[in-house]
């Protein structure tokens, strides 16, 4: 019975070997993709939301350490808070915080735009009788959204660098 299970596992793995899939971050921090990500400069983004997104991006992009910038990431954010649930007495019971980013990855040597994309995320917030608790929930939602948007942006940037051959080398 064990032999049969082992043969089935091997039979399932063999077709995957030739499908062309390969790990994006193979080689860790020394890989050419990690080096390409570390070469992305993120200028200051206005506002508290900008500060949060920029810090999250720098944390994700700079895993390979300090390198000379080869790319610039221009980011514009749109942060909004909208009422979702309204009670009979016209008080808001639920809000939705939305964070959207429009960004461009620019090659500093040529000025070419390698990636022009948008990314976003949203979160629901319960509005409670304590104003402090509601404000704290709104701020925490913004922090979580900044992390999520930065993660999505980093993934798209990594794919763009890889597709353009700038995140691949002799690994």
Order of alpha helices (4+ residues) and beta strands (2+ residues): alpha-alpha-beta-alpha-beta-beta-beta-alpha
